[in-house]
Amino acid sequence: WGTADIEDFWFYKVEFAAGDSPSDSDWAYLGEGREPVSDDLLLVWDVSGLPAGSYTLRLTVVDRTGNYPQPCDLQVMIE
C-alpha cells in the first residue's frame, strides 16, 4: 500500500534490491503504474523465489517533464 501522486503525474515505478544500502546498479525492476495512487495498492510483489534476508523497495514517482522527487526507500525482511 502507498501513495504515488505528485503534481503533473506521469508514472511511478517500483524496484527492489538485496540489502539495506544497495548501490545504483543493484536495483531490479518490479513494475510501474500509469495512474496516480492514493493510499492504495501500488504493486503485488511475489517473493516466493527469493532467499530469506533483508531487501529494499524503492518507489520513484515521475512527472511529465521527467523530473522526480527523492525516491522513497523501504527496508523489508523476508523470512
Residue frames relative to the residue before (quaternion, step in Angstrom):
aa qw qx qy qz dx dy dz
W 1.0000 0.0000 0.0000 0.0000 0.00 0.00 0.00
G 0.2740 0.7668 -0.5555 0.1686 3.51 -1.14 0.59
T 0.4200 -0.6680 0.5492 0.2752 3.51 -1.36 -0.25
A 0.0224 0.7554 -0.6534 0.0444 3.54 -1.00 0.96
D 0.4119 0.6862 -0.4770 0.3632 3.55 0.19 1.28
I 0.1127 0.7706 -0.6157 0.1200 3.56 -0.58 1.21
E 0.6640 -0.4705 0.3774 0.4418 3.57 -1.27 0.20
D 0.8393 0.0888 -0.1183 0.5232 3.59 -0.99 0.93
F 0.0500 0.8515 -0.5151 0.0841 3.57 1.09 0.88
W 0.1360 -0.7650 0.6244 0.0802 3.57 -1.12 0.81
F 0.7424 -0.2838 0.2112 0.5689 3.59 0.73 -1.07
Y 0.2216 -0.7267 0.6169 0.2055 3.53 -1.36 0.07
K 0.1303 -0.7700 0.6165 0.1004 3.54 -1.24 0.46
V 0.2193 -0.7509 0.6119 0.1166 3.52 -1.22 0.66
E 0.0369 -0.7844 0.6187 -0.0228 3.56 -0.94 0.99
F 0.1335 -0.7737 0.6070 0.1231 3.56 -1.28 0.20
A 0.0433 -0.7680 0.6381 0.0334 3.53 -1.33 0.39
A 0.5245 -0.6137 0.4851 0.3360 3.56 -1.19 0.54
G 0.7702 0.3706 -0.2756 0.4399 3.55 -1.15 0.70
D 0.5907 -0.6062 0.4301 0.3139 3.51 -1.39 0.15
S 0.7924 0.1827 -0.0874 0.5754 3.61 1.17 -0.50
P 0.0036 -0.8456 0.5338 -0.0064 3.60 0.56 1.10
S 0.4484 -0.6527 0.5337 0.2969 3.56 -1.22 0.52
D 0.7189 -0.4607 0.3024 0.4237 3.58 -1.26 0.27
S 0.7044 0.4752 -0.2718 0.4518 3.60 1.03 -0.69
D 0.5858 0.6256 -0.3503 0.3778 3.61 1.26 -0.19
W 0.5791 0.6479 -0.3642 0.3350 3.60 1.15 -0.50
A 0.1432 -0.7633 0.6265 0.0652 3.55 -1.07 0.88
Y 0.4867 -0.6853 0.4759 0.2589 3.56 -0.96 0.96
L 0.1789 -0.7829 0.5884 0.0943 3.58 -0.98 0.90
G 0.7317 -0.3442 0.2567 0.5293 3.59 0.95 -0.78
E 0.2182 -0.7664 0.5899 0.1302 3.52 -1.35 0.06
G 0.2211 -0.7515 0.6037 0.1483 3.52 -1.36 0.19
R 0.3034 -0.7718 0.5395 0.1456 3.55 -1.09 0.78
E 0.6702 0.4088 -0.2895 0.5476 3.58 1.34 0.14
P 0.5284 -0.6184 0.4633 0.3516 3.61 -0.99 0.72
V 0.1576 -0.7662 0.6187 0.0721 3.57 -1.16 0.71
S 0.0560 -0.7916 0.6083 0.0156 3.56 -0.97 0.88
D 0.8338 -0.1732 0.0594 0.5208 3.55 -0.51 1.28
D 0.5624 0.5517 -0.3978 0.4703 3.55 0.81 1.10
L 0.7245 -0.4310 0.3175 0.4342 3.55 -1.34 0.01
L 0.2370 -0.7782 0.5706 0.1130 3.57 -0.81 1.06
L 0.7865 -0.1239 0.1817 0.5772 3.55 0.93 -0.96
V 0.2813 -0.7018 0.6190 0.2126 3.55 -1.23 0.51
W 0.1578 -0.7997 0.5777 0.0430 3.57 -0.73 1.12
D 0.2092 -0.7722 0.5918 0.0982 3.57 -0.57 1.19
V 0.1022 -0.8315 0.5459 0.0092 3.57 -0.36 1.26
S 0.3558 0.7886 -0.4587 0.2027 3.60 1.26 0.04
G 0.7323 0.4187 -0.2489 0.4759 3.63 1.07 -0.55
L 0.5895 0.5946 -0.3598 0.4118 3.58 1.26 -0.01
P 0.4741 -0.6486 0.5026 0.3194 3.58 -1.07 0.64
A 0.6125 -0.5369 0.4259 0.3940 3.55 -1.23 0.48
G 0.4379 0.6861 -0.5113 0.2758 3.53 -1.13 0.65
S 0.6494 -0.5096 0.4120 0.3858 3.50 -1.40 -0.14
Y 0.0185 -0.7853 0.6184 -0.0243 3.56 -1.01 0.90
T 0.2467 -0.7347 0.6075 0.1741 3.53 -1.30 0.37
L 0.2113 -0.7397 0.6283 0.1156 3.54 -0.98 0.95
R 0.1016 -0.7938 0.5979 0.0456 3.58 -1.05 0.78
L 0.1279 -0.7617 0.6332 0.0504 3.53 -0.96 1.01
T 0.0268 -0.7775 0.6281 -0.0153 3.56 -0.83 1.07
V 0.1291 -0.7815 0.6089 0.0430 3.58 -0.80 1.06
V 0.1532 -0.8188 0.5529 0.0189 3.57 -0.71 1.17
D 0.3070 -0.7419 0.5615 0.2001 3.59 -1.02 0.78
R 0.7305 -0.4766 0.2862 0.3966 3.58 -1.31 0.23
T 0.6528 0.4747 -0.3297 0.4897 3.61 1.21 -0.19
G 0.5762 -0.6050 0.3666 0.4093 3.59 1.30 -0.02
N 0.5379 0.6105 -0.4068 0.4152 3.57 1.27 0.04
Y 0.0361 -0.7932 0.6077 0.0143 3.54 -1.21 0.50
P 0.4757 -0.6428 0.5093 0.3181 3.57 -1.11 0.65
Q 0.7345 -0.3708 0.3080 0.4777 3.56 -1.30 0.06
P 0.4548 -0.6778 0.4949 0.2980 3.64 -0.81 0.93
C 0.3894 -0.6959 0.5573 0.2314 3.54 -1.24 0.56
D 0.1133 -0.7987 0.5903 0.0293 3.59 -0.65 1.14
L 0.0603 -0.7855 0.6159 -0.0037 3.54 -1.07 0.85
Q 0.2736 -0.7567 0.5728 0.1565 3.59 -0.74 1.06
V 0.0230 -0.7831 0.6211 -0.0220 3.56 -1.00 0.95
M 0.2762 -0.7344 0.5963 0.1698 3.55 -1.26 0.49
I 0.1671 -0.7589 0.6233 0.0876 3.56 -0.89 1.01
E 0.1551 -0.8093 0.5640 0.0542 3.56 -0.76 1.06
